[in-house]
Amino acid sequence: MISSVIRLFTATCLLGASTLMAPIQSVAQEQEEEVPPAIEYRQSVMSAIAANRALLNAVIDDEVPYRNHLLAHAVSLNRLAVLAADIFPAGSGGDASRAKDEIWEDVEEFKAGLTAFQDASSELLESVYTGDLTAIQDAVGSVGSTCGGCHRPFRKPAN
């Protein structure tokens, strides 16, 4: 008798919990669907930039033994820097993005930041071709500085 009551109670609780969770899941799905494709694409490009920087750092800091991968990561970062100039169309800010409105209010300063990033990534690529590890480390540091130079004025803090 007691086990039947416990099973009925458990089934009722599970049914009640699933009924309560349905609206929450629906809201979560709506929020996920609200990210416009242009913003999602931009976020993917920016994630790829961060990933390539991290991989470069892992190689030059001897965390992994893949010096022969430096060129691939430098080329990728350089190409992504070029793409970065096109991924901030007007009106692509908002709640779904960490991009601040200042990007479109001070376009010249933002473009200067992107140009600095592109130049630094080109210098990184050139340094990799030389094979000089110190030059590569300096160039990776310069790339990182340009990232921060744009993120501080033009990116909202993470939630």
Residue pairs with C-beta under 8 A, 6 or more apart in sequence:
34 96
35 43
35 96
36 92
36 96
38 87
38 89
38 92
39 92
39 94
39 96
39 97
39 99
41 87
42 87
42 88
42 92
42 97
42 99
43 97
45 80
45 83
45 84
45 87
46 84
48 76
48 80
49 77
49 80
49 81
49 84
49 147
52 73
52 76
52 77
52 80
53 77
53 140
53 143
53 144
53 147
55 69
55 73
56 70
56 73
56 74
56 77
56 124
56 140
57 63
57 140
58 64
59 66
59 67
59 69
59 70
59 73
60 70
60 133
60 136
60 137
60 140
70 128
70 136
71 128
71 129
74 121
74 124
74 125
74 128
75 125
77 121
77 124
77 125
77 143
78 118
78 121
78 122
78 124
78 125
80 121
81 114
81 117
81 118
81 120
81 121
81 122
82 118
84 114
84 117
84 118
85 111
85 114
85 118
88 99
88 103
88 104
88 110
90 104
91 104
92 99
93 99
93 100
93 101
93 103
93 104
97 156
98 155
98 156
98 157
98 158
99 154
99 155
99 156
100 153
100 154
100 155
100 156
102 110
102 153
102 154
103 110
103 154
104 110
109 153
110 150
110 154
113 146
113 149
113 150
113 153
113 154
114 150
116 146
116 149
116 150
117 143
117 146
117 147
117 150
119 146
120 139
120 142
120 143
120 145
120 146
121 143
123 139
123 142
124 136
124 139
124 140
124 142
124 143
126 139
127 135
127 136
127 138
127 139
128 136
128 139
